[in-house]
Amino acid sequence: MTPEAGLSRDAMLGGRLQVWQPRTGYRAATDPVLLAAFVPARGAERVLDLGCGAGTAGLCLARRVPGIELHGLEIQPAYADLARRNARENAIAMTVHEGDLRAMPAALRALDFDHVLLNPPYHGAGTATPARDAGRDAAHREGAAGLAEWIATGVRRLRPGGTITIIQRSARLGEILAALEKGCGAVEVLPLAARADRPAGRILVRARKARRTALVLHYPLTLHTGNAHLRDGNDYTEQAEAVLRDMKELAIGGILPNAR
């Protein structure tokens, strides 16, 4: 079997990043790109992509912010191997650690981080129909570790003042806020709406360790124009296009809200 069997090589960030990923397993789309864009990293800072999969989110961040020290943790060996390959072929330095949230490698436990980003499973254990592909199922449904444990693990790896950034279903915002109360503040919530006339189905949440600033709820970022998909090709809004294609940061005072 060739190394490319069962894989596709997909362009991210307008072709600035090429990512190998399974054709039938968990496949990164817009979520890891949006997640990476909401991380306020700067060069030379240390970043952990917790549950990195094929590395897409962390590599998108590293492409936008050259010079970060990037680490990833992944429990599935096949995806960890893909993350290493994707980093190597995109000429990005990334240390990929294999292990579980509950049993991190000692080398990773010895480090603290300026930023942690995570795209944890969207569904709780037993709350969704299992996917046929084991890799996809592990990415979408929680195993032994629930959402609160994902967040607590990320917060433990942060330096004081460091940020944790999460993308998740909007229905789980209450769980996220409850988990962040233990050690974090300066929480910012950015709802993500598929279209302007629809409720936000996903959210980006960012918080800082050992801070107590009040929560900020931002105006939603609308991803697509119009009220339906009516033509071939993408129909991203200008704001979404800037992030997904042009590699812009979702920055306060920049393109973050759909300004009125």
N, C-alpha and C positions, 0 to 999 in steps of 0.2 A: 504494500500500500504506500502511495506517495505521501509526503508530508502534507500536501494540499487536499488529499481525499477527505470529503465531508466538510471542507472549510470554504469560506468565501473571504475575499479581501476587499474591505469596504472603505470608502473615502469618508473622512470626517473633517470638519472645519474647512469646508471648501476645497478639500484635497490636500490640505497641509499635513494630515495624519492619515496613514493607511493602517487598517486594523484587520488582522486575521481573526475570524470567529466562526463557530460552528454554524453550518447551514440549518440544522434542525434543533439545536439546543438553545440555551439562553443567548439572545442576540441583542447587543446594545443598539439603541436608536437615539432618540433625542435626550432621554433622561440623564445619562452620564455627562453629556455635553453641557446641559443646563446646570447640573450639579457643579461641575468644574468651574463654570463661569461665575458662580456665586461665592467662590472661595477667595478671600481677599489676600492671597499670598503675594509675597514679593521675593525677589531673587535671594538666594542663599538660605531661605527658611526651610525647615524640615517639615515634610508633609507625609501623612499616612493615609493611604486609600484602603479603608477597612472593608474586606470582602471585595477585592479588586476585580474578580472575574478575569477577563482577558486584558485588563489594564486600561480600558478606554477612558474612564473619568480622570485618573491620575495622569495619563499621557496627554489628554487634552489640556489639563492644567499646566503641565510641564512645557507643552508647546507654546502656550500663551505667556508663561512666566519662566523664561530660561534661567537656569542656575539654581532652581530649587533642589533640595536633596529629597528624592522621592522614594518612598517605601510602599509596598503593598502586602496585604495579608490575604491569602486565599486557601480555602480548605480543600478544594478539588484540584488534584494534581494536574489534570489535563488543562484546566483553565490557567493554573499558575504557569505552566509551560508556555501557553499562548501569550500570557502577559510578558514573559521574558523575551519571547520571540518578537512581539510587537515593539517592545522597548528597543531591542537590538536593531531591528530593521528600520526604525524611525530615528536612530542615533540619539536616543534619550537614555540617560542613566537612570535605572530603576532597580532597586533591590526587592525581589519578590520572595516573601517568606511563606512557607507552606505550614498551615496549622489551623487550629480551631480558635474561636474567640475565647473559649474556656481553657485552652492549653496553648497559649502563644509560645513560639520559640523563645528561648532565653535571650537571644540576640536582639529580638524586638522588644521584649519586656525591659531591657536595659536602657532603652531610649525614651526620651520625651519629645513632643512635637509642638510646632507652632500652629499646625492646622491638621485636623482630621476630617475626612470626608467619607460619607457612607451612603450607599443606595441599598438599604436592607430589604429583605423580602417584603412584598406589599401585603401579603396575606398571613394571618396567624395560623398556627398549626391546627389542622382540622377544619379550617374555615373555607377552603376552596377545593375544587376537584383536582386531584393530583394530575400533573402533566405526564404525558407518555415518556418524555425524555427526562432522565434522572437529573441531568445538569440544569435543565430549565426548571424542573420542579424545585430543586434546592435553591435556585435563585429567586423564586417567586413565593415559596411557602416557608414559613419559619420551621426550624427544626427544634432542637432542645433549647436554643437561646431565643427568647422573645425580643420584641422591639426595645423594651426598657433595658434589657441586658446589652443589646447592641450599643445603645446610647451610653450606658454607664461605662462600658469598656472603652469607648472612644474618649470619653471625658477623662478617664484615668490616665490615658496616654498623653494628655495635653499638659503643657506648661501653663502656669497661671497667666491669664490674659490671652491664651491661645483660643482659636475658634474651632467649633465643631459645626459642620454643615451637612444637612440631611435632605434627601428628596424622598417623598412618601405620598401615599394617598391622603387626600384632605380629610377623609373620615377618621384618620388616626391622629389628627392634630392634638386632641386632648391627651392621648397617651404620651406624645412627644413632649408637650409642655410639662406634664407631670414628672417625666423622667429628668428633664433639664432643671427642675427646681432644686435638685440635689447637686449643687456645686456650680451652676451656671446662671448667668443673667445676660443683659443686653440682647435679648432675644429679638430677632427680626423674622417675620413671616412674609413670604412672597407667594400669593396664590397664583397658580398656573391654570388658565382657562383655555380650552381648545379653541373656542370662538367667543366673541364678545357677548352673545346672547345666552351663553351656557354657564352653569356653575363651575367653579374651579374644581377639577377632579384630582389635581395634585398640588402639592405645596413644596416650596423650598423653605427650610428653617435653618437659621444660623444663630449661634449663641457663643458667648465668651465665658471661659472658665474663671471663677472667682470674681465675677462682676455682678452688680445689682441694678444696672440701669433698667428702666421700664421697657416693657415690650413695645415693639413697633410693628403695626400691621400695614403693609404696603398695598398700594393699589395693584390689582391683578395684572400680570403680564399675559396678554392675549397672543396665542401662538399662530392662529390662522385668520385670514381675512374672510369676510362674508359669513353667512349662516349655514353654508353647506359646501362640500367639496364638489365644484362644478366643472373643473377642467383638469387635463393632464398636467403633470408636473407639480411642483410645490406651490402652495399659496400662503407662505409664511408672511406674517406682518413684518414691517420694517424693523421693529424692535427684535423680533425673534430671529430674523435673517442676520442681523448684526452679530448675534451670539453664535448661531448655528453654522453660519458660513464665513463670517468675517472675523471670528475669534475675539469678539469684544467681551469685556468683563461686565457682569451684571452689577454695576457699581452705583451706590447712592449718589444722586446728583448727575449721573450719566444717563444710561438708557434704561435704568431699572423700571420705572413705572411707564405705562402708556400715558404719557403726559397729556393733560387737558388744558 
